[in-house]
Structure formats: C-alpha cells, structure tokens
C-alpha cells in the first residue's frame, strides 16, 4: 500500500512539473523564432551601407522644432494633447497624438530586442529608445498569441489568420480586413507594410461601431470580454499619411477609469477617423514622445513590458 502511494505521489509531482513547464513555456520562457538584427546586418553588408547607432538623421534633428507636446520638421508633424472629462470615480484622462507625414515610410514598427517570437518583451520606452523614435505607442502584443497575420516593416512573420486585422500600406492608407480570407503574402503583394492582429475595429467609413457585446481578446486560454472601461491604445486613420493615436489611462480611481469600447469608438469618430482599430490595452497602454513616457500607465507611472511598438522615426530611405 505504501508503494502505491509513493507511486501516485511521484506521478502527481511529474504531472505538476509538466503543467508548470507548459505554463512557463507559454507565458515566461523567451522563444526566439527570428533575430532581426542578424537579418538587418546581412542586408546592410549586402548594400555596403553604414549605419549610425542613432538612426535619426542629425540634420533632421537640428532642423526640427519641438517642445514637450509637439514636433515639426519638413517631413513630420506631431501634435499631442491631454484631455480630461468627468469627475470623481467617473473621471477619464486620455492623450491624443495627431500625426501628419510626408511619406508613410516615417511610420515604422519595432519588436522587443529586435527579435520575433514568444515571451520576448521590453518596455515601450526602451524599444522606442533603441530605434530613436520620435513618437511611439505600444502595438498589438503579438507575442501573447500564436495566431494572426503579422507583417512588420514589410516582412511576413506569421501567417495564421484568426480575426479582423488592420493593415497599413506603403501609400499611407489603412484598411481593416478578415484575416481568414486573405494570406500575408497577398497583403504584401497588395502593398501592406505593417499588419496588426488584435481589434476590434472601432470606426469604419467614418462611423463608430457600436456592437461590441461579444468581443474577446483572442482565442487563447484566459480569453475574456474587453468591452468594459479599461486603459486603451488605439490607431486612427484620417487620410493617407494622416493618423491619430489615442492612449487612455485607467484603473485608477479619481484619475482615470478608462474607456469602454463604445466610448473609445465614439472618440475616434469625433476626432475625424475614417477607420480606427483597438490595440493592446490595460497595463500595456503607453505613449512615448522624445524619450519620455507621456501618460501614466495604470496611474502608477510604471510601464508593462510589451512585444512591439508602432513609432514615428526617420524614414529608412534617408539612411541610404
């Protein structure tokens, strides 16, 4: 009888170990699928191109005019504003960044540690600093899931359609699309440079969506409804090369409760977005401008590490 219980105990320990390892692999252990530094180095060697540590062109910086809330040079115009509404426990604090570019090449994306895979994360501000970003927001946290179409800077990284995605094209236009009805290769052939897989779509054809009752984060374990008040990050498209980014703080009584999806969609409609898309929110929601975090993540002045960012920086073409 004693041996039987020892045998059962060993099986339980083994089972618990397998479960813990599975959870660690799913949520904690970094799994690198592609190192972009190595790929970019090879491309630079092929083109015999020298690359400064800071990719922002020095002459561009010297010619730019900027302060704590705005930036302007001959190619980029950024205006940031802080807004507050409501009072007490119903108070909402959010930030709007209006962005106008001369070319869509100034809108770029970056991955934590310049690596694609699972559980590879860094702070939005750190990723932004690594790429000398002028302005940055957190992306879709692609590393939390194993599905979706992921295209970044023209490179197809994942092609497993699952939900409604958003694509940014080389002509500066933005479209939403059904990932299950198109391939990543076709999107690139059509001119897509970046895609994001989170959602939902907040605004279509200039009109706010209102049906968010069944919206879930993703298909993974732990999937839950996200329509209630939360910190938010969203990307809005006004016209080619004209965008509006919004970051809403939340989960801090007396400072900001966050926004519901309906409120977020209505805000983007009021801002003139023809299309708007919800990105990763909660503790991930972060806005960075000129190396400083503008908002107050979770009301704690503390960022959460993320997989990726969207940023405004020097066009890759200018470095040639």
C-alpha positions as CSV (number, residue, x, y, z in Angstrom):
1,X,0.0,0.0,0.0
2,X,2.9,2.4,0.9
3,X,4.5,1.8,-2.5
4,X,1.2,2.6,-4.2
5,X,1.0,6.0,-2.5
6,X,4.6,6.7,-3.3
7,X,3.9,5.8,-7.0
8,X,0.8,8.1,-7.0
9,X,2.8,10.9,-5.4
10,X,5.6,10.6,-8.0
11,X,3.0,10.7,-10.8
12,X,1.4,13.8,-9.2
13,X,4.8,15.6,-8.9
14,X,5.6,14.7,-12.5
15,X,2.2,15.9,-13.7
16,X,2.5,19.2,-11.8
17,X,6.0,19.6,-13.2
18,X,4.8,19.1,-16.8
19,X,1.9,21.6,-16.2
20,X,4.3,24.2,-14.7
21,X,6.8,23.8,-17.5
22,X,3.9,24.1,-20.1
23,X,2.8,27.3,-18.4
24,X,6.3,28.7,-18.2
25,X,6.9,27.9,-21.9
26,X,3.6,29.5,-22.8
27,X,4.0,32.7,-20.7
28,X,7.6,33.1,-19.4
29,X,10.3,31.4,-21.4
30,X,11.5,33.5,-24.4
31,X,11.3,31.6,-27.7
32,X,13.1,33.4,-30.5
33,X,11.9,32.5,-34.0
34,X,13.8,35.2,-35.9
35,X,16.5,37.6,-34.9
36,X,16.0,40.8,-37.0
37,X,19.4,42.2,-36.0
38,X,21.2,39.4,-37.9
39,X,18.9,39.8,-40.9
40,X,19.3,43.5,-41.0
41,X,23.1,43.2,-40.6
42,X,23.2,40.9,-43.6
43,X,21.1,43.4,-45.6
44,X,23.4,46.2,-44.7
45,X,26.5,44.2,-45.6
46,X,24.9,43.4,-49.0
47,X,24.3,47.1,-49.7
48,X,27.6,48.3,-48.1
49,X,25.6,50.7,-46.1
50,X,27.0,52.3,-42.9
51,X,24.5,52.7,-40.1
52,X,24.9,55.1,-37.2
53,X,23.8,53.9,-33.7
54,X,21.1,56.6,-33.7
55,X,19.0,56.3,-36.9
56,X,17.6,59.8,-36.7
57,X,19.4,61.9,-39.2
58,X,21.4,64.6,-37.3
59,X,20.5,67.3,-39.8
60,X,16.8,66.4,-39.4
61,X,17.1,66.8,-35.6
62,X,18.8,70.2,-36.0
63,X,16.2,71.5,-38.3
64,X,13.2,70.2,-36.3
65,X,11.2,72.4,-33.9
66,X,9.8,70.7,-30.9
67,X,8.7,71.1,-27.3
68,X,7.0,68.8,-24.7
69,X,3.8,68.5,-26.8
70,X,4.8,68.9,-30.5
71,X,7.4,68.2,-33.1
72,X,7.8,69.5,-36.7
73,X,10.3,69.1,-39.4
74,X,10.0,69.1,-43.2
75,X,8.6,65.5,-43.2
76,X,6.9,65.0,-39.8
77,X,4.3,67.0,-37.8
78,X,3.1,65.8,-34.4
79,X,0.8,67.5,-32.0
80,X,0.0,65.9,-28.7
81,X,-2.8,67.0,-26.3
82,X,-4.0,65.8,-22.9
83,X,-7.8,65.7,-22.2
84,X,-9.8,65.1,-19.1
85,X,-13.6,64.5,-18.8
86,X,-15.9,63.6,-15.9
87,X,-15.1,63.9,-12.2
88,X,-14.6,61.7,-9.2
89,X,-14.7,57.9,-10.0
90,X,-16.1,58.7,-13.5
91,X,-13.1,60.8,-14.5
92,X,-11.2,59.9,-17.7
93,X,-7.8,61.1,-18.7
94,X,-6.5,60.4,-22.2
95,X,-3.9,61.6,-24.7
96,X,-4.3,62.3,-28.4
97,X,-1.4,62.4,-30.9
98,X,-2.2,63.9,-34.3
99,X,0.4,62.8,-36.8
100,X,1.0,64.0,-40.4
101,X,3.8,62.6,-42.6
102,X,5.2,63.4,-46.0
103,X,5.6,59.7,-46.6
104,X,4.4,56.5,-45.0
105,X,8.0,55.3,-44.6
106,X,8.2,57.5,-41.5
107,X,5.7,55.2,-39.8
108,X,7.5,52.2,-38.6
109,X,7.2,49.3,-36.2
110,X,9.7,47.6,-33.9
111,X,9.9,44.4,-31.8
112,X,11.3,44.0,-28.3
113,X,15.0,43.3,-28.6
114,X,14.6,43.2,-32.4
115,X,13.5,39.6,-32.1
116,X,10.3,37.8,-33.2
117,X,8.9,35.0,-31.1
118,X,7.0,34.3,-27.9
119,X,7.6,35.9,-24.5
120,X,10.1,38.4,-25.9
121,X,9.3,41.7,-24.2
122,X,10.6,45.1,-23.2
123,X,9.2,48.4,-22.1
124,X,7.6,50.6,-24.8
125,X,10.0,53.4,-23.9
126,X,13.0,51.1,-24.1
127,X,12.1,49.8,-27.6
128,X,11.4,53.4,-28.7
129,X,14.8,54.5,-27.4
130,X,16.5,51.6,-29.3
131,X,15.1,52.9,-32.5
132,X,15.4,56.6,-31.8
133,X,11.6,57.0,-32.1
134,X,10.2,60.5,-32.0
135,X,6.7,59.2,-31.0
136,X,5.7,55.7,-30.1
137,X,2.8,53.6,-28.8
138,X,2.5,50.0,-27.8
139,X,1.4,47.6,-30.5
140,X,-0.8,44.5,-30.5
141,X,1.3,42.3,-28.2
142,X,1.6,39.7,-31.0
143,X,3.8,37.5,-28.7
144,X,0.9,36.7,-26.4
145,X,-0.8,34.6,-29.1
146,X,0.3,32.1,-31.7
147,X,-2.2,33.1,-34.4
148,X,-2.9,36.2,-36.6
149,X,-1.2,37.7,-39.6
150,X,1.9,39.6,-38.5
151,X,3.7,41.8,-41.1
152,X,6.2,44.3,-39.8
153,X,8.3,46.7,-41.9
154,X,7.3,44.7,-45.0
155,X,8.4,41.3,-43.5
156,X,5.9,38.5,-43.1
157,X,6.5,37.0,-39.7
158,X,3.3,35.0,-39.1
159,X,0.5,33.9,-41.4
160,X,-2.2,32.2,-39.3
161,X,-5.5,34.2,-39.9
162,X,-7.8,34.3,-37.0
163,X,-9.6,37.6,-36.6
164,X,-10.2,41.1,-38.1
165,X,-6.8,42.7,-38.7
166,X,-5.6,46.2,-39.6
167,X,-3.1,46.8,-42.5
168,X,-1.0,49.9,-43.2
169,X,0.0,50.3,-46.8
170,X,3.1,51.9,-48.4
171,X,0.9,54.7,-49.8
172,X,-0.1,55.7,-46.3
173,X,-3.6,54.3,-46.5
174,X,-5.0,51.9,-43.8
175,X,-7.6,49.2,-44.1
176,X,-9.2,46.5,-41.9
177,X,-9.6,43.0,-43.3
178,X,-10.7,39.5,-42.5
179,X,-7.5,37.5,-41.7
180,X,-9.2,34.2,-42.6
181,X,-9.9,35.4,-46.2
182,X,-6.5,36.6,-47.3
183,X,-2.9,35.5,-46.9
184,X,0.0,37.5,-45.6
185,X,1.7,37.1,-49.0
186,X,-1.3,38.6,-50.8
187,X,-1.3,41.5,-48.4
188,X,2.3,42.2,-49.1
189,X,1.7,41.9,-52.8
190,X,-1.1,44.5,-52.4
191,X,1.3,46.9,-50.7
192,X,0.9,46.2,-47.0
193,X,3.9,47.2,-44.9
194,X,2.5,46.6,-41.4
195,X,-0.4,44.5,-40.0
196,X,-1.8,44.2,-36.6
197,X,-3.9,41.5,-35.1
198,X,-6.0,42.5,-32.1
199,X,-9.1,44.6,-32.5
200,X,-11.9,45.2,-32.7
201,X,-12.4,47.7,-35.5
202,X,-13.7,50.8,-33.7
203,X,-14.6,53.1,-36.7
204,X,-15.4,52.1,-40.3
205,X,-16.1,54.6,-43.1
206,X,-16.0,57.4,-40.5
207,X,-18.8,55.9,-38.4
208,X,-18.3,54.4,-34.9
209,X,-19.1,50.8,-34.4
210,X,-21.5,50.0,-31.5
211,X,-21.8,46.2,-31.3
212,X,-19.0,45.1,-29.0
213,X,-21.0,42.6,-26.8
214,X,-19.2,39.5,-28.0
215,X,-15.7,40.9,-28.5
216,X,-12.9,38.8,-26.9
217,X,-9.2,39.4,-26.6
218,X,-8.1,36.3,-28.6
219,X,-8.5,32.5,-28.9
220,X,-6.0,31.6,-26.2
221,X,-6.8,30.2,-22.7
222,X,-8.0,33.0,-20.5
223,X,-9.9,34.8,-23.2
224,X,-12.3,37.4,-21.8
225,X,-14.6,40.2,-22.7
226,X,-12.9,43.6,-23.1
227,X,-15.8,46.0,-23.7
228,X,-15.9,47.5,-20.2
229,X,-13.9,50.5,-19.1
230,X,-10.2,49.8,-19.4
231,X,-6.9,51.6,-20.3
232,X,-6.8,51.8,-24.1
233,X,-4.5,52.2,-27.1
234,X,-5.9,52.9,-30.5
235,X,-4.8,53.7,-34.0
236,X,-6.9,56.0,-36.1
237,X,-6.6,56.8,-39.9
238,X,-7.9,60.1,-41.1
239,X,-6.3,60.3,-44.6
240,X,-3.2,59.0,-46.4
241,X,-0.2,59.7,-44.1
242,X,-2.5,61.4,-41.6
243,X,-3.2,59.5,-38.4
244,X,-4.5,60.0,-34.9
245,X,-3.3,57.9,-32.0
246,X,-5.1,57.7,-28.6
247,X,-3.9,56.4,-25.3
248,X,-6.4,56.3,-22.4
249,X,-5.2,55.8,-18.8
250,X,-7.4,53.8,-16.5
251,X,-7.9,51.6,-13.4
252,X,-7.0,54.5,-11.1
253,X,-9.9,56.0,-9.1
254,X,-10.0,59.7,-9.1
255,X,-7.5,59.9,-12.0
256,X,-9.0,57.8,-14.8
257,X,-11.3,54.9,-15.0
258,X,-10.5,54.1,-18.6
259,X,-13.0,53.9,-21.5
260,X,-15.4,51.3,-22.8
261,X,-15.1,50.2,-26.4
262,X,-18.2,52.2,-27.2
263,X,-16.7,55.4,-25.7
264,X,-13.4,54.7,-27.4
265,X,-15.1,54.3,-30.8
266,X,-17.1,57.5,-30.3
267,X,-14.0,59.4,-29.5
268,X,-12.2,58.3,-32.7
269,X,-15.3,59.3,-34.7
270,X,-15.3,62.7,-33.1
271,X,-11.6,63.0,-34.0
272,X,-12.4,62.5,-37.7
273,X,-11.0,59.0,-38.1
274,X,-12.3,57.2,-41.2
275,X,-11.0,53.9,-39.7
276,X,-9.9,53.2,-36.1
277,X,-8.5,50.0,-34.6
278,X,-8.2,48.9,-31.0
279,X,-4.7,47.7,-30.0
280,X,-3.4,46.1,-26.8
281,X,-4.6,48.0,-23.7
282,X,-4.6,47.6,-19.9
283,X,-1.2,48.0,-18.4
284,X,0.4,47.9,-21.9
285,X,-1.1,51.3,-22.9
286,X,1.8,53.7,-23.2
287,X,2.6,56.8,-25.2
288,X,6.2,57.9,-25.6
289,X,7.4,61.2,-27.0
290,X,11.0,62.3,-27.4
291,X,12.2,59.6,-24.9
292,X,9.6,60.4,-22.2
293,X,6.5,58.5,-21.2
294,X,3.6,61.0,-21.7
295,X,0.8,59.1,-20.0
296,X,0.6,57.5,-16.6
297,X,0.2,53.7,-17.1
298,X,-2.4,52.3,-14.7
299,X,-2.0,55.5,-12.6
300,X,1.3,54.1,-11.2
301,X,3.9,55.7,-13.5
302,X,5.1,52.2,-14.3
303,X,5.1,50.6,-17.7
304,X,4.4,47.0,-18.5
305,X,6.7,45.2,-20.9
306,X,5.3,44.5,-24.4
307,X,6.2,42.6,-27.6
308,X,6.1,45.5,-30.0
309,X,5.6,49.2,-30.8
310,X,4.4,51.5,-33.5
311,X,6.6,54.5,-33.9
312,X,7.4,57.6,-35.9
313,X,11.1,57.9,-36.9
314,X,13.4,58.6,-39.7
315,X,12.5,57.0,-43.0
316,X,14.7,54.0,-43.8
317,X,15.2,55.6,-47.2
318,X,17.0,58.6,-45.6
319,X,19.7,56.3,-44.2
320,X,20.8,55.2,-47.6
